[in-house]
Amino acid sequence: MENFEPGIIAFVCNWCTYTAADLAGTSRKKYPANVRLIRVMCTGMVDPKYILKAFLEGADAVLVSGCHPGDCHYINGNYKARRRIKLLHEILPNFSIEKERLRLTWIGASDGIMFADTIDTMVDQVKKLGPLTQDKRMVI
């Protein structure tokens, strides 16, 4: 367990968080390679079934990150995402998945350091939680 390296799936907004991740890389800001980015046009387009599927397919945690509220390129997409994540936080414990394994953040395009720090924090938090074992995963 001490060698556990969590797998994290991140659904990131094309306009803000993906750009911040790119900025972190070009600025040579180091962060763990535990995260796999999935670029979406807007966090409002992330259907809860994609998040549940990520957990089913073996993700130890999921990050959804986009533009700050009020700055969405699609007007209210981040508000949709916030409502969906709140709902998922309420139902995940029913499947023995800690709600800390799902995180929603707002990271602007110029926040490369904040992106790297978010990944660092999330990896540390999930390491403390341990792996999402097969017996904790949902059975459909």
Secondary structure, DSSP 8 states (H G I E B T S, - for coil): -TT----EEEEEETTTHHHHHHHHHHTT----TTEEEEEES-GGG--HHHHHHHHHTT-SEEEEEE--TT--TTSSHHHHHHHHHHHHHHHGGGGT--GGGEEEEE--TT-HHHHHHHHHHHHHHHHHH----TTTS---
